Amino acid sequence: MSLKAAVIGLGNISGAHIKGWQGTDGVELIAGADVRQEAADRVKEAHGIATYTDWRAMLDEQRPDIVSICTPPAFHREAAVEALDRGMHVMCEKPMAATVADAEAMTAATEGAAAIMMVAFCHRFHGTAMKAKQLIDDGILGKPVYFRGAFTGKADMVGNHRAQMSLAGGGSLMDNGSHAADLYQFLLGKVANVSCRAGTFLQDLETDDVAVMIFEGENGCFGEIITGYSMPGDFTQWRIVGEKGVLEIVDYFSGPVRFTSAETGEATDYEADNSETRFDRQFRHFVECVKAGTQPISNAQTALHTQRIIDAAYRAAEAKGIAI
């Protein structure tokens, strides 16, 4: 018997969820909901599924097994907690919520629940990230010393929900910075403390369009994360320095993952498995966890820690450091 899936929030990212459920064996996409009638109508016409402007009515009438939450972060808590209380499994978009308090409430709702929740930090399932994880776990770096993740670009966010603090909880740091912080957690462990600068430079936003976070991992590794909506040019970079050498992702979307030995100076390229997209892997992994009754690798606890990292970074940014 197929698992029935429904989607709450039919904006841009919902397309990945619609495609994800349609392409995952053992799942049938049955419905979607959005407060905007035009969005509901568009999805109904494109995919031939039932659509609603009231997501509670959708849950009442359709009774899905799985609920994807693709709304702006400020609305994640309400939908996630209710779906979990109804015994429905939840795939919630990242960031987990707009605030730590909301993320904590969502985490509490998973405790003792019959259903599971995954937070869609899809970059854990990137072929290049998975190859880097494998190499690190195999000990290629030895003791990690320094991590650098630059997740930047130039994108007009005026009019986007990410421009509004009340909807998104933050800008580039909340959006792409949460991905980067989660990737550090995936690859190397938890972050212990942070310093940060975040500001609005070139766009008329309530939120930040450029941010730089410096941190220390629980393992002692120093780290740097750079994010931005207002940074032209190719400025994406993933590099980890360890006692045995340097590991870097040459091209984030295709690879290879390159290790340069500290002892010999020789560089070795390791090809990543790009036979599937990160979304394909993410949705399949979630369904496997639902069927097995196990926790996904990106779950309430890992996502809550990432939420706390970003919250601490914003508070550090407000403090402005020590004046000279």
C-alpha positions in Angstrom: 0.0 0.0 0.0 1.3 3.4 -1.0 1.9 6.2 1.5 -0.2 9.2 0.8 1.6 12.6 0.8 0.3 16.1 0.9 2.0 19.5 0.7 1.3 22.6 2.7 2.6 25.8 1.0 2.7 25.8 -2.8 5.5 28.4 -3.4 8.7 27.7 -5.3 10.3 25.1 -3.0 7.1 23.0 -3.1 8.0 22.1 -6.7 10.9 20.0 -5.3 8.6 18.3 -2.8 5.9 17.6 -5.4 8.5 16.1 -7.8 10.1 14.3 -4.9 6.9 12.5 -3.8 5.9 11.8 -7.4 9.3 10.2 -8.0 9.6 8.2 -4.9 8.5 4.6 -4.9 5.8 3.7 -2.5 4.4 7.2 -2.3 1.3 8.8 -3.9 0.9 12.6 -3.9 -2.7 13.3 -3.2 -3.2 17.0 -2.3 -1.7 20.4 -1.7 -2.8 23.6 0.2 -1.9 27.2 0.0 -3.7 30.3 1.4 -3.4 31.8 -2.1 -6.1 30.6 -4.4 -4.0 31.2 -7.5 -1.3 29.0 -6.2 -3.7 26.2 -5.3 -5.3 26.5 -8.8 -1.9 26.4 -10.5 -0.9 23.2 -8.8 -4.2 21.5 -9.3 -4.1 22.2 -13.0 -0.4 21.1 -13.4 -0.6 17.9 -11.3 -4.3 16.9 -11.2 -4.4 16.7 -7.4 -6.9 18.0 -4.9 -6.0 21.5 -3.6 -7.2 23.6 -0.7 -6.8 27.1 0.7 -7.2 25.7 4.2 -4.5 23.1 5.1 -6.5 21.9 8.1 -9.4 21.1 5.9 -7.0 19.2 3.6 -5.7 17.1 6.6 -9.3 16.4 7.7 -10.5 15.3 4.3 -7.4 13.7 2.8 -5.8 12.2 5.9 -2.3 11.9 4.4 0.4 9.7 5.9 3.1 12.3 5.1 2.9 16.1 5.1 5.5 18.3 3.5 5.6 21.8 5.0 6.8 24.4 2.5 5.5 27.6 4.0 7.7 30.5 5.2 9.5 29.5 8.4 7.2 31.5 10.7 4.4 29.0 9.9 6.3 25.8 10.3 5.6 25.3 13.9 1.8 25.4 13.7 1.5 22.9 10.8 4.3 20.6 12.0 3.0 20.2 15.5 -0.6 19.6 14.4 0.5 17.1 11.8 2.6 15.2 14.3 -0.3 15.3 16.8 -2.5 13.7 14.2 0.1 10.9 13.7 1.3 12.2 10.3 4.9 12.0 9.3 6.4 15.5 8.5 9.0 16.6 6.0 9.6 20.3 7.0 11.6 22.7 4.9 14.6 24.4 6.3 15.3 26.4 8.3 13.4 24.5 10.9 11.5 27.6 12.1 11.9 31.4 12.4 12.8 31.2 16.1 14.5 28.9 18.5 11.3 28.8 20.6 9.3 27.5 17.6 12.0 24.9 16.8 12.0 23.7 20.4 8.2 23.3 20.3 8.5 21.3 17.1 11.1 19.1 18.7 9.0 18.5 21.8 6.2 17.4 19.5 8.3 14.6 18.1 9.1 13.2 21.5 7.0 10.1 22.0 5.2 10.7 18.8 4.1 7.9 16.6 5.3 9.8 13.6 8.7 11.1 12.6 9.9 14.5 11.3 12.7 15.3 9.0 14.0 18.8 8.3 14.9 19.1 4.7 18.5 20.0 4.8 18.9 18.6 1.3 22.6 19.4 1.0 23.5 16.5 3.3 22.4 14.4 0.3 24.6 16.1 -2.3 26.9 13.7 -4.0 29.9 15.9 -3.2 29.0 16.4 0.4 28.4 12.6 0.9 31.8 11.9 -0.7 33.5 14.4 1.6 31.7 12.8 4.6 32.9 9.4 3.6 36.5 10.6 3.2 36.5 12.4 6.6 35.0 9.4 8.4 37.7 7.2 6.8 40.3 9.5 8.5 41.7 11.2 5.5 42.1 14.5 7.3 43.2 13.4 10.8 42.4 16.1 13.3 40.3 18.9 11.7 41.8 22.4 12.1 39.7 24.8 9.9 36.5 24.7 7.9 35.4 27.2 5.3 31.9 27.3 3.7 31.1 30.1 1.4 27.5 29.9 0.2 26.9 33.2 -1.7 25.5 34.7 -4.9 23.6 37.6 -6.3 19.8 37.3 -6.1 17.1 40.0 -5.8 15.2 39.3 -2.6 13.0 42.4 -2.6 9.4 41.1 -2.3 10.6 37.6 -1.3 9.4 36.3 2.2 13.1 36.1 3.1 13.2 39.9 3.1 10.7 40.1 6.0 11.9 39.3 9.5 8.4 38.3 10.7 8.2 35.6 8.1 11.7 34.3 7.7 13.4 35.1 11.0 16.5 36.3 9.1 18.0 36.7 5.7 21.0 35.1 4.0 22.4 33.8 7.3 19.1 32.1 8.2 18.6 30.8 4.7 21.9 29.7 3.3 23.8 29.9 6.6 21.6 27.3 8.1 22.5 25.0 5.2 26.2 25.7 5.8 26.0 25.2 9.6 24.1 22.0 9.1 26.7 20.8 6.6 29.5 21.4 9.2 27.4 19.4 11.7 27.0 16.6 9.2 30.7 16.5 8.3 32.5 17.3 11.5 30.1 17.5 14.5 28.4 20.2 16.6 29.3 23.9 16.8 30.2 25.1 20.3 30.3 28.9 20.0 30.0 31.6 17.4 30.9 35.2 16.5 29.2 37.0 13.6 28.7 40.1 11.5 25.5 40.4 9.5 24.1 43.4 7.6 22.0 44.8 4.8 24.3 46.3 2.2 22.8 46.5 -1.3 19.1 45.6 -1.1 16.1 47.1 0.6 15.4 44.3 3.0 14.5 44.0 6.7 16.9 41.1 6.9 20.6 40.6 6.1 21.9 40.3 2.5 25.5 39.5 3.6 26.8 37.7 6.7 30.1 36.2 8.0 30.1 33.8 10.9 33.2 32.5 12.7 32.9 29.6 15.1 34.5 26.8 17.0 33.4 23.2 16.8 33.0 21.0 19.9 36.0 19.1 18.4 38.1 22.3 18.5 38.0 22.9 14.8 37.7 26.6 13.8 35.2 27.5 11.1 34.1 30.3 8.9 30.7 30.6 7.0 30.0 33.3 4.5 26.6 33.9 3.0 25.1 36.6 0.8 22.3 37.6 -1.6 24.4 40.6 -2.8 27.7 39.1 -3.7 28.2 38.9 -7.5 30.5 36.3 -9.0 31.3 32.7 -8.2 32.2 32.8 -4.5 31.1 29.3 -3.4 33.8 27.4 -1.6 34.0 24.3 0.7 37.3 23.6 2.2 38.5 21.7 5.3 42.0 21.8 6.6 43.3 19.0 8.8 46.6 17.7 10.2 47.0 15.4 7.2 46.1 17.8 4.4 43.4 19.8 2.8 40.0 18.5 1.5 38.0 20.7 -0.9 35.1 20.4 -3.2 36.2 21.6 -6.6 32.7 22.0 -8.0 30.0 21.8 -5.5 27.4 20.4 -7.9 29.6 17.9 -9.8 32.9 17.4 -7.9 35.4 16.1 -7.6 36.4 16.2 -4.0 40.1 16.9 -3.9 42.5 16.0 -1.1 46.0 17.5 -1.1 48.4 15.7 1.2 50.3 17.8 3.7 53.2 15.2 3.6 53.7 14.9 -0.2 51.8 17.9 -1.6 50.2 15.5 -4.0 46.5 16.2 -4.9 44.1 13.2 -5.4 40.6 13.7 -6.9 37.7 11.6 -5.7 34.7 11.4 -7.9 31.3 12.0 -6.3 28.2 9.9 -7.1 26.0 12.2 -9.0 23.7 9.5 -10.3 20.8 11.0 -8.3 19.9 14.5 -7.2 20.1 15.5 -3.5 16.3 15.7 -3.6 15.9 12.2 -4.9 18.1 10.9 -2.1 16.4 13.0 0.5 12.9 11.8 -0.2 13.9 8.2 -0.5 15.8 8.3 2.8 12.7 9.8 4.5 10.4 7.1 3.2 12.9 4.4 4.2 12.9 5.9 7.8 9.1 6.0 7.9 8.8 2.4 6.9 11.6 1.3 9.3 10.4 3.6 12.2 13.9 5.1 12.5 15.1 8.7 12.7 16.4 10.4 9.5 19.9 11.8 9.5 18.4 15.3 9.4 15.9 15.2 12.3 14.5 17.5 14.9 17.5 17.3 17.2 20.1 18.1 14.5 17.9 20.9 13.1 17.3 22.4 16.5 21.0 22.6 17.1 21.4 24.4 13.7 18.6 26.8 14.7 20.4 27.6 17.9 23.7 28.2 16.0 22.0 30.8 13.7 20.2 32.5 16.6 23.4 32.8 18.5 25.1 34.2 15.4 22.5 36.9 15.0 22.8 37.8 18.7 26.6 38.0 18.3 26.2 40.3 15.2 24.0 42.7 17.2 26.7 43.0 19.9 29.2 44.3 17.2 32.2 42.9 19.0 34.8 44.9 20.9 35.3 48.4 19.8 38.8 49.6 19.0 
